[in-house]
Amino acid sequence: MAISKKCCTFAPCYKGGMKETITHAGVVQSVADGVAHVRIEPASACASCQVKSHCMAADAQEKFIDCRMTEPLEAGDEVIVEIEQHLGWLAVLLAFVLPFLLLMSVLWIGNLYWSEEIAGTVALGSLLPYYGVLALFKKRLKKRFDFVAHKK
């Protein structure tokens, strides 16, 4: 099954095999040490999309991503940036789901022992160590979230 989306989209795309990827078009800004610094802009197709009010990509400004190169690239090259879809879900889990569960758990347990103000403060404070641990593993996470850039 070789389905490929021509427009820039965050929808699953199958290229070659059955591995689902999230793809988006971009332009290489600079290249250094096998890493391309790519600028991604919202797709022009977003303007006519019916669900653009619910999509974070539609109202996003341009973004910059460092990508591993699969072929020689130069500044100004138009590229496709890919990441495996399961890594997108992992990012959502680490950035939103786990912190929310931590916050709500600490708030619920805190309400059993303290006033609402103290429980709320402790619950918000519990996010500091969580994001601190994520910051400690930043290099390992950066290796895991591998963006790949290749020419259009």
Secondary structure as the mmCIF struct_conf table of DSSP 4:
data_model
#
loop_
_struct_conf.conf_type_id
_struct_conf.id
_struct_conf.beg_label_comp_id
_struct_conf.beg_label_asym_id
_struct_conf.beg_label_seq_id
_struct_conf.end_label_comp_id
_struct_conf.end_label_asym_id
_struct_conf.end_label_seq_id
BEND BEND1 LYS A 6 CYS A 7
STRN STRN1 THR A 9 TYR A 14
BEND BEND2 GLY A 16 MET A 18
STRN STRN2 GLU A 20 ALA A 32
TURN_TY1_P TURN_TY1_P1 ASP A 33 GLY A 34
STRN STRN3 VAL A 35 ILE A 40
HELX_RH_3T_P HELX_RH_3T_P1 SER A 44 SER A 48
TURN_TY1_P TURN_TY1_P2 GLN A 50 VAL A 51
HELX_RH_3T_P HELX_RH_3T_P2 LYS A 52 HIS A 54
TURN_TY1_P TURN_TY1_P3 MET A 56 ASP A 59
STRN STRN4 LYS A 63 MET A 69
BEND BEND3 THR A 70 GLU A 71
TURN_TY1_P TURN_TY1_P4 ALA A 75 GLY A 76
STRN STRN5 GLU A 78 GLU A 84
HELX_RH_AL_P HELX_RH_AL_P1 GLN A 85 VAL A 92
HELX_RH_PI_P HELX_RH_PI_P1 LEU A 93 VAL A 97
HELX_RH_AL_P HELX_RH_AL_P2 LEU A 98 TYR A 113
BEND BEND4 TRP A 114 TRP A 114
HELX_RH_AL_P HELX_RH_AL_P3 GLU A 116 GLY A 125
TURN_TY1_P TURN_TY1_P5 SER A 126 SER A 126
HELX_RH_AL_P HELX_RH_AL_P4 LEU A 127 LEU A 136
TURN_TY1_P TURN_TY1_P6 PHE A 137 PHE A 137
HELX_RH_AL_P HELX_RH_AL_P5 LYS A 138 ARG A 144
BEND BEND5 PHE A 145 PHE A 145
STRN STRN6 VAL A 148 LYS A 151
#
